[in-house]
């Protein structure tokens, strides 16, 4: 594994590159709002999000597939979530720009009290409301063997990636505690690869995600800056500090917790479908802009891992999608192949170039490829919910 050089002293490029990347994100978000949502029992539930309100047209539903249509009538980019007990995320849709509408289809398998939440500015606990689900527990996997096998196959993938996440994070933490800066820098993007591949599952445990993967500028007021990005800043910018070993130990403890939970959680087919899209949203909002790994500039490692995870979710669902919409499979395959080809052009040794080494044209090409892939991926949840 090559040692990554220290971050350059200049800030990550903004201006035309950032504008082009965010422009692609806007197109992606718009495309995702154009598809017809399945009606489901009672039809889609309209959500009107604004800067200070979250109006959910109907606050109850039966078990099964529940569709929300979220329109942002505010001035800030927003998110919408459906939470189970303990703030476990059942479904989410992010990056809803002002004036845009995005859809979220969630399979709710058990009756009970849930919560909806809009997050104007994509920060905070959100503007929450009660949401009640009634009826006998039912699962799509009970009646469809292909869906059942899809979730089992993807769970095996999550388990293998979680094991690797724990192993490589342990090596990374050991290097930090030993004061071996070069080794820690080399291991940083490797350990994060396994986190990024299963990020939708790991992020569903909302109490752990900010501790492990929170960036300093998006943490809630009063929250402690810990996890991968705190150690990234120590390694590439500030130098290891007296409390860096303690931060590393806490990271390992939190990763162990995530790994245990990720292996135990029971996923639905729609969570796989939504997760494939969420991973591309992660690319569009953090990796393609160079904001995620702002000190190490190892964003392309994360980019590659997010795409890997999206591919794994689609691969698990492939027999179902092929049966219901063969043309969609062909489109997804074509767009994945195009994006894979672009990413491979930026290989460097066992890893990737630093993000700051990319030209403006190269960033624009990657943003366009993500946008093109996002359009067919956004249709997967609808197909799976039929």
C-alpha positions as CSV (number, residue, x, y, z in Angstrom):
1,X,0.0,0.0,0.0
2,X,1.5,3.3,-1.0
3,X,1.7,6.0,1.6
4,X,-0.4,9.0,0.8
5,X,1.4,12.3,0.8
6,X,0.3,15.0,3.2
7,X,-2.6,17.2,2.2
8,X,-1.7,20.3,0.2
9,X,-1.8,23.6,2.0
10,X,-4.3,25.2,-0.4
11,X,-8.0,24.7,0.2
12,X,-10.0,22.2,-2.0
13,X,-10.9,23.9,-5.2
14,X,-14.2,25.7,-5.3
15,X,-15.6,27.9,-8.1
16,X,-16.3,26.3,-11.4
17,X,-15.5,22.8,-10.3
18,X,-17.8,22.9,-7.3
19,X,-20.5,24.7,-9.3
20,X,-20.4,22.0,-12.1
21,X,-20.5,19.2,-9.5
22,X,-23.5,20.7,-7.7
23,X,-25.2,21.4,-11.0
24,X,-25.0,17.7,-11.7
25,X,-26.5,17.0,-8.3
26,X,-29.4,19.3,-9.0
27,X,-30.1,17.5,-12.3
28,X,-29.9,14.2,-10.4
29,X,-32.4,15.3,-7.8
30,X,-34.8,16.6,-10.5
31,X,-34.6,13.3,-12.4
32,X,-35.5,11.4,-9.3
33,X,-38.7,13.3,-8.9
34,X,-40.1,12.6,-12.3
35,X,-41.0,8.9,-11.9
36,X,-44.6,7.8,-11.2
37,X,-44.9,6.5,-7.6
38,X,-46.8,3.4,-6.9
39,X,-50.1,4.2,-5.3
40,X,-50.1,1.7,-2.5
41,X,-52.8,1.5,0.1
42,X,-54.4,5.0,0.3
43,X,-52.0,6.4,-2.3
44,X,-48.8,8.4,-1.8
45,X,-48.6,10.6,1.3
46,X,-47.8,14.2,0.5
47,X,-45.2,15.9,2.6
48,X,-44.8,19.7,2.5
49,X,-41.4,20.6,3.8
50,X,-40.3,24.2,4.5
51,X,-37.7,26.0,6.6
52,X,-39.8,25.8,9.7
53,X,-42.5,23.1,9.1
54,X,-43.0,19.5,8.0
55,X,-46.6,19.0,7.0
56,X,-47.4,15.3,6.5
57,X,-50.8,14.9,4.8
58,X,-51.6,11.6,6.5
59,X,-50.0,10.4,9.7
60,X,-51.1,6.8,9.6
61,X,-50.8,3.8,7.2
62,X,-51.1,0.1,7.1
63,X,-48.2,-2.2,7.2
64,X,-46.6,-2.9,3.8
65,X,-45.2,-0.4,1.4
66,X,-45.7,3.3,2.3
67,X,-44.9,6.0,-0.3
68,X,-44.1,9.6,0.7
69,X,-43.9,12.4,-1.9
70,X,-41.8,15.2,-0.3
71,X,-42.0,18.7,-1.8
72,X,-39.5,21.3,-0.5
73,X,-41.3,24.7,-0.3
74,X,-38.6,26.3,1.7
75,X,-35.4,28.1,0.9
76,X,-32.9,25.4,2.2
77,X,-32.0,22.0,1.0
78,X,-33.8,19.5,3.1
79,X,-34.1,15.8,3.9
80,X,-37.0,13.6,4.9
81,X,-36.8,10.5,7.3
82,X,-39.0,7.8,8.6
83,X,-37.6,6.7,12.0
84,X,-38.4,3.6,14.1
85,X,-37.8,3.3,17.8
86,X,-34.3,4.5,18.9
87,X,-34.0,6.7,15.8
88,X,-33.3,3.7,13.6
89,X,-33.7,5.0,10.1
90,X,-36.3,2.9,8.1
91,X,-36.0,5.2,5.0
92,X,-34.7,8.5,4.0
93,X,-34.5,10.8,1.0
94,X,-31.8,13.5,1.0
95,X,-30.8,16.6,-1.0
96,X,-34.2,17.9,-1.8
97,X,-33.5,21.3,-3.2
98,X,-36.0,24.2,-3.0
99,X,-38.9,23.6,-5.3
100,X,-38.1,20.0,-5.9
101,X,-40.1,16.9,-5.1
102,X,-38.6,13.5,-4.2
103,X,-40.2,10.2,-3.4
104,X,-39.5,7.7,-0.8
105,X,-41.0,4.2,-0.7
106,X,-40.5,2.3,2.6
107,X,-41.6,-1.2,3.5
108,X,-42.9,-1.2,7.1
109,X,-43.2,-4.7,8.3
110,X,-44.6,-4.2,11.8
111,X,-47.3,-2.1,13.4
112,X,-46.3,0.6,15.9
113,X,-45.4,4.2,16.5
114,X,-42.9,5.8,14.2
115,X,-41.7,9.3,13.5
116,X,-41.4,11.4,10.4
117,X,-38.8,14.2,10.2
118,X,-37.9,17.0,7.8
119,X,-34.4,18.4,8.2
120,X,-34.1,21.9,6.7
121,X,-30.5,22.7,6.0
122,X,-29.9,18.9,6.5
123,X,-28.9,19.5,10.1
124,X,-30.4,18.8,13.5
125,X,-32.9,16.3,14.8
126,X,-35.4,17.5,12.3
127,X,-39.0,18.8,12.6
128,X,-40.7,15.6,13.8
129,X,-44.2,14.2,13.9
130,X,-45.8,11.0,15.0
131,X,-46.7,8.4,12.4
132,X,-48.7,5.3,13.3
133,X,-48.7,2.0,11.4
134,X,-51.5,-0.5,11.9
135,X,-52.3,-4.0,10.8
136,X,-50.7,-7.4,11.0
137,X,-47.0,-7.6,10.3
138,X,-46.3,-8.6,6.8
139,X,-43.2,-8.9,4.7
140,X,-42.7,-9.0,1.0
141,X,-40.1,-11.7,1.5
142,X,-42.7,-14.0,2.9
143,X,-44.5,-14.3,-0.4
144,X,-41.6,-13.8,-2.9
145,X,-38.7,-16.2,-2.8
146,X,-36.6,-14.1,-5.1
147,X,-37.0,-11.1,-2.8
148,X,-36.1,-13.3,0.2
149,X,-33.0,-14.5,-1.5
150,X,-32.0,-11.0,-2.4
151,X,-32.1,-9.8,1.2
152,X,-30.2,-12.9,2.4
153,X,-27.5,-12.4,-0.3
154,X,-27.1,-8.7,0.5
155,X,-26.9,-9.5,4.2
156,X,-24.0,-11.9,3.5
157,X,-22.3,-9.0,1.7
158,X,-22.9,-6.6,4.6
159,X,-21.5,-9.2,7.0
160,X,-18.3,-9.7,5.0
161,X,-17.8,-5.9,4.6
162,X,-18.5,-5.3,8.3
163,X,-15.8,-7.9,9.3
164,X,-13.3,-6.2,7.0
165,X,-14.3,-2.8,8.4
166,X,-13.5,-4.0,11.9
167,X,-10.2,-5.6,10.9
168,X,-8.9,-2.6,9.0
169,X,-10.1,-0.1,11.6
170,X,-8.3,-2.0,14.2
171,X,-5.1,-1.8,12.2
172,X,-5.7,2.0,11.6
173,X,-6.3,2.6,15.3
174,X,-3.2,0.6,16.3
175,X,-1.1,2.8,13.9
176,X,-2.5,6.0,15.4
177,X,-1.8,4.9,18.9
178,X,1.7,3.9,18.0
179,X,2.3,7.3,16.5
180,X,3.1,5.8,13.1
181,X,1.8,8.6,10.9
182,X,2.8,7.1,7.6
183,X,1.1,3.8,8.3
184,X,-2.0,5.5,9.7
185,X,-2.3,7.6,6.5
186,X,-2.0,4.5,4.3
187,X,-4.6,2.7,6.3
188,X,-7.1,5.6,6.6
189,X,-8.7,5.2,3.1
190,X,-8.6,1.4,3.3
191,X,-10.6,1.2,6.5
192,X,-13.1,3.7,5.2
193,X,-13.6,1.7,2.0
194,X,-15.6,-0.9,4.0
195,X,-17.6,1.7,5.9
196,X,-18.5,3.5,2.6
197,X,-19.6,0.2,0.9
198,X,-22.3,-0.4,3.6
199,X,-22.9,3.2,4.5
200,X,-26.8,3.1,4.2
201,X,-26.9,0.2,6.7
202,X,-24.3,1.8,9.0
203,X,-26.0,5.2,8.8
204,X,-29.4,3.7,9.8
205,X,-28.1,3.6,13.4
206,X,-28.3,7.4,13.7
207,X,-26.7,7.6,17.1
208,X,-23.4,6.1,15.8
209,X,-23.0,7.7,12.4
210,X,-22.0,11.2,13.5
211,X,-19.6,9.7,16.0
212,X,-17.8,7.6,13.4
213,X,-18.2,9.7,10.2
214,X,-19.2,13.2,11.2
215,X,-17.5,16.2,9.6
216,X,-16.6,19.1,11.8
217,X,-18.7,21.6,9.9
218,X,-21.9,19.6,10.0
219,X,-22.0,18.4,13.6
220,X,-24.7,19.5,15.8
221,X,-24.0,22.4,18.2
222,X,-22.1,21.1,21.2
223,X,-21.3,17.7,19.7
224,X,-17.8,16.5,20.0
225,X,-15.7,16.1,16.9
226,X,-14.6,12.4,16.9
227,X,-14.2,9.5,14.5
228,X,-12.5,9.1,11.2
229,X,-12.5,12.7,10.2
230,X,-11.1,14.0,13.5
231,X,-8.2,11.6,13.1
232,X,-7.9,12.6,9.4
233,X,-7.5,16.2,10.5
234,X,-4.9,15.2,13.1
235,X,-2.9,13.2,10.6
236,X,-2.9,15.5,7.7
237,X,-3.3,19.0,9.2
238,X,-2.7,19.5,12.9
239,X,-0.5,16.6,13.8
240,X,-1.3,13.9,16.3
241,X,-2.5,15.3,19.6
242,X,-2.4,14.1,23.2
243,X,-6.0,12.9,22.9
244,X,-5.6,11.3,19.5
245,X,-5.2,7.8,21.0
246,X,-8.3,8.2,23.0
247,X,-10.2,9.3,19.9
248,X,-8.9,6.3,18.1
249,X,-10.0,4.0,20.9
250,X,-13.5,5.5,20.8
251,X,-13.7,5.1,17.0
252,X,-12.9,1.4,17.4
253,X,-15.5,1.0,20.1
254,X,-18.1,2.6,17.9
255,X,-17.2,0.6,14.8
256,X,-17.5,-2.6,16.9
257,X,-21.0,-1.5,17.9
258,X,-22.0,-0.7,14.2
259,X,-20.6,-4.1,13.1
260,X,-22.7,-6.0,15.7
261,X,-25.8,-4.1,14.8
262,X,-25.3,-4.3,11.0
263,X,-25.0,-8.1,11.2
264,X,-28.2,-8.4,13.3
265,X,-30.5,-5.9,11.5
266,X,-33.2,-7.5,9.2
267,X,-33.3,-5.6,5.9
268,X,-36.2,-5.3,3.5
269,X,-35.8,-5.4,-0.3
270,X,-36.8,-1.7,-0.5
271,X,-33.9,-0.8,1.9
272,X,-31.6,-2.4,-0.6
273,X,-33.1,-0.5,-3.5
274,X,-33.1,2.8,-1.5
275,X,-29.6,2.1,-0.3
276,X,-28.3,1.8,-3.9
277,X,-29.7,5.3,-4.6
278,X,-28.5,6.7,-1.2
279,X,-24.9,5.7,-2.0
280,X,-25.0,7.7,-5.3
281,X,-26.3,10.6,-3.3
282,X,-23.3,10.3,-1.0
283,X,-21.1,10.5,-4.0
284,X,-22.9,13.5,-5.4
285,X,-22.9,15.5,-2.2
286,X,-19.6,14.7,-0.6
287,X,-17.2,12.9,-2.9
288,X,-17.6,14.7,-6.2
289,X,-17.2,18.0,-4.4
290,X,-14.1,17.1,-2.5
291,X,-15.7,17.9,0.8
292,X,-15.7,14.5,2.5
293,X,-12.0,13.9,2.9
294,X,-11.0,17.5,2.9
295,X,-7.6,17.0,4.7
296,X,-6.4,13.8,3.1
297,X,-8.1,14.3,-0.4
298,X,-8.7,10.5,-0.6
299,X,-12.2,11.1,-1.8
300,X,-11.9,8.8,-4.8
301,X,-11.4,5.8,-2.5
302,X,-14.7,6.7,-0.9
303,X,-16.3,7.3,-4.3
304,X,-15.2,3.9,-5.5
305,X,-16.5,2.2,-2.4
306,X,-19.9,3.9,-2.6
307,X,-20.3,2.8,-6.2
308,X,-19.2,-0.8,-5.1
309,X,-21.9,-0.8,-2.5
310,X,-24.6,0.4,-4.9
311,X,-23.6,-2.3,-7.4
312,X,-23.8,-4.9,-4.6
313,X,-27.4,-3.9,-3.7
314,X,-28.5,-3.9,-7.3
315,X,-26.8,-7.3,-7.9
316,X,-28.7,-8.8,-5.0
317,X,-32.0,-7.5,-6.5
318,X,-31.0,-8.4,-10.1
319,X,-33.2,-11.5,-10.5
320,X,-36.2,-9.5,-9.4
321,X,-35.5,-6.5,-11.5
322,X,-34.8,-8.6,-14.6
323,X,-38.1,-10.4,-14.2
324,X,-40.1,-7.1,-13.8
325,X,-38.2,-4.7,-16.0
326,X,-35.4,-6.1,-18.1
327,X,-34.8,-2.8,-19.9
328,X,-34.0,-1.2,-16.6
329,X,-31.3,-3.8,-15.9
330,X,-29.7,-3.1,-19.2
331,X,-29.7,0.7,-18.6
332,X,-28.2,0.3,-15.1
333,X,-25.5,-2.0,-16.4
334,X,-24.6,0.4,-19.1
335,X,-24.3,3.4,-16.8
336,X,-22.4,1.4,-14.1
337,X,-19.9,0.3,-16.8
338,X,-19.4,4.0,-18.0
339,X,-18.8,5.2,-14.4
340,X,-16.5,2.3,-13.7
341,X,-14.4,3.1,-16.7
342,X,-14.0,6.7,-15.7
343,X,-13.0,5.8,-12.1
344,X,-10.4,3.3,-13.3
345,X,-8.7,6.1,-15.2
346,X,-7.8,7.6,-11.9
347,X,-6.1,4.6,-10.4
348,X,-2.7,5.2,-8.7
349,X,-0.9,2.1,-7.5
350,X,-3.2,0.1,-5.2
351,X,-5.5,3.1,-4.8
352,X,-6.4,6.3,-6.4
353,X,-5.1,9.8,-7.2
354,X,-5.7,12.5,-4.7
355,X,-8.9,14.5,-5.5
356,X,-6.9,17.7,-5.8
357,X,-5.0,16.1,-8.7
358,X,-8.1,15.9,-10.9
359,X,-8.7,18.5,-13.6
360,X,-11.9,20.5,-13.8
361,X,-12.9,18.5,-16.9
362,X,-12.3,15.2,-15.1
363,X,-14.5,16.3,-12.2
364,X,-17.2,17.3,-14.6
365,X,-17.0,14.0,-16.4
366,X,-17.4,12.1,-13.1
367,X,-20.3,14.3,-12.0
368,X,-22.1,13.7,-15.4
369,X,-21.6,9.9,-15.1
370,X,-23.0,9.9,-11.5
371,X,-26.0,11.9,-12.8
372,X,-26.6,9.5,-15.7
373,X,-26.5,6.5,-13.4
374,X,-28.7,8.1,-10.8
375,X,-31.6,8.3,-13.2
376,X,-32.1,4.5,-13.7
377,X,-31.1,3.7,-10.1
378,X,-33.9,6.0,-8.9
379,X,-36.4,3.6,-10.6
380,X,-35.3,0.4,-8.8
381,X,-37.4,1.0,-5.7
382,X,-40.5,1.4,-7.7
383,X,-39.8,-1.8,-9.6
384,X,-39.1,-3.7,-6.4
385,X,-42.3,-2.4,-4.8
386,X,-44.6,-3.7,-7.5
